[in-house]
Amino acid sequence: MAKKDLNKIDLALEEAKKKVASLENERKLAEENLQKTIGKLYVQIQLKKDKTLSYETIQKTLKTELTELKNAEKEKRLAEKKEQNESHQMVKTDNFLS
């Protein structure tokens, strides 16, 4: 009896896992479609602001901006890590001197 219950539960779990995978895939597709829509709207806005822009110029500008943001984040993380290491060293030094 208990074995049948376990088998039922295992089957239900497998079905649930398949459903979750399906929903995750559906969400991914929805996100991709939303990103495309956002991209189209962004391009329309940029072209309204400056009719002389090309798609390549808009793309280059966005790539440059993204690179700058990534570099700023990286510098911030490195500075935080350095600060953390320095404070850790200070604690070690204080403990050693005590």
Secondary structure, 3 states (H helix, E strand, C coil): CHHHHHHHHHHHHHHHHHHHHHHHHHHHHHHHHHHHHHHHHHHHHHHHHCCCCCHHHHHHHHHHHHHHHHHHHHHHHHHHHHHHHHHHHHHHHHHHHC
